[in-house]
Amino acid sequence: MTEVGAMQPVKRLIGFFLRHWPETALLSSALMLAAAHAFERFANLIPCTLCLKQREVYWAAIAIALVAVVIKRTAHSRRISPWLDGLLGLTFLLGAGIAFYHAGVEWHWWPGPAACAGGGGAGVSLSEMERLVGGGKTASPACDKALWHFLGLSMAGWNVIVSLKLAGWSFVSAYNRLRP
């Protein structure tokens, strides 16, 4: 098999993702949120303030992608779809920026926001739960303490990579839709 022939399946796969970019962005965002909620639920990793900000970006991306999926099936698709793909790209870039900021806070490159100075920990104690039920407050986890690492990166670090990848694909899709 020639080198050119070996690349055909890859080119077809890339073409498929670009043709179905809004659906892919929607699914990718939903999977990122599902992973975050799974870490929270099953690994008892309570999210800090910056973690929750990163999730908001994926919720916004889901909303934009849903609009793009609907518009894609209308007569206005050719005119509007590239702009929605570009908006998805900007949304994912914002997410990468928030995640990079969070990773920098975890590495102590710069201070985090005042709202991130919580008492931290991987879970909520019984006494904290009783205080919450009684109307009191409990401290959220501190943003400068990464509770999980894989290959030297925290969740925020991995989120930078994923968000940049999604932004790149969004911009490539927008560019391809703008071409005649």
N, C-alpha and C positions, 0 to 999 in steps of 0.2 A: 504494500500500500504506500502510495506516495505521501509526502508530508502535507501537500495540499488536500489530498483525499482524507487524511486523518483529521483535518481541521473542520470538515463539513459538519459533523455532528455538533461541534462546539458552536459553529456559526448559526446553525439552526436553533440551538438552545438560546443563544443570545438574542436572535431574532424573535423567538417566542416571548422571552421576558420583555423585550421592548414593545412588542405589539400589545402585550397585556400588562403594561406597567402599572396602571392604576390598581388593578387587581393584585399585582405582586406587592406593591407598596402597602396596600390594605392588609394583606396577609402577613407581610413582614412586621408591620406595626402591631398587629394583633398578637403575633408570636412573641414579640419583645415584651409586651404587656403581660402575656401569659407566663413567660419565664420569670418576670419580676414578681408577679403574684405567687408563683410556685415557690420561689425562694422565700418569700414572706410566710407563706402558709406552711410549707413542709420543712424548711430549714430554720424557721423561726427567726429570720433576719428582718427585723423591723426597719422600715425605710426611714431615712433622715429627711430633712426638709429638701435638700438638693436632689435626693433620689426621687421624691415626689414631683419636683419640677421637671425632671427628665421624663417622667411618665406623662406629664401634661402634653409634652411635645408629640408623643405617639398618639394620644387621643386626638390632638389637632390634625395630625397626619391622616388618621382614620376618617375624620370628617371630610377633609379635602379629597381624599381618595374616593370616598363614597360619592361625592359630587361629581368627580371625574368619571367614575364608572357610569353614572346616569347620563352625563353629557356625552359620553363616548357613543351612546346609542341614539343620539339625536342628529338632526341635520346640521347643527352648529359645531359638531365635533372637530372638524378640521381647523376651525378658527379658534376655538376655546381650549381644546385639549393641550396644546403646547404650553399655554399659560398656566394651566393647572399643574402640569408636570413641573414647570419652573417653580411654582409656588410650593409644591411638595419638596423640591430641592432646597429651597430657602428654609423651609420648616425643618428639614433634616439637618441643614447646616446650623440652625439655631440649636437643635438638640446636641449636635457635636460640640458646639461652644459651651453649652451648659455642662455637658459631661466632662469636657476638658477642664473647665473651671473647678468642677467637683474633684476630679483626679488631682489637680494641683493643690487643692485644700487637703486632700488625703496625704499627699507627699510633703505637705507643709512648705510649699513653694510660696504661698500667700495665705492670708487669713480668710476664713470663711465668714459668712454673714452672721450677725449676732443671733439670729434664730437657730443657728446650728450649734450652739454651745450646750446642747443637752447633756444629760448625765450618761446617756448611751447605754449600751449593753445589747445583747442579742435577743432579749426577751423582756417580758413584763412580769414582775414578781407579784405574788399574791397580795402583798401589802399595797403595791401600786394599784392593782385591780380594785381592791377594796376602796382605796382613796378615789378612784375614778367613779365607781358606783355611787359613792357618797357625794359626788359633785365636785370633787377635787381635781387637780391636774397632775399629770405625770410628765417627766422629762422625756423628750424625744431623743433618739440616738444622736450622738455627735457626728457632724459631717466629716470631721478630720480623722475618723477611725474607720478604715476599710475592714468590714467584717468577713470578707471573702476574697480570695485571690486565686487566679488560675494562670499559669505560665508567667507569673510576675505582675499581672495586671488585675486591678480590682474590677468590679462591675462597671464602675464609671469609666475606667480605661477601655474596657471592651466596648462600652457604649459609644465611645468616641469613634472607634474603628467601624462599628456597624452603621452609625449615623453618617459617617463620611462616605461609606460604600453606597448607602441608600441615596444620599444627596447626589453622588456622582451618576448613578443610574438614572435618577430623575432628570438631571441636566442632559444626559445623553438622549434620553427619550424625548425631551422637549426639543432638542436640536433636530433629531430625526423626524419629528412631526412637522417641524417648520420647513424642512426641505421639500421642494416640489416633487 
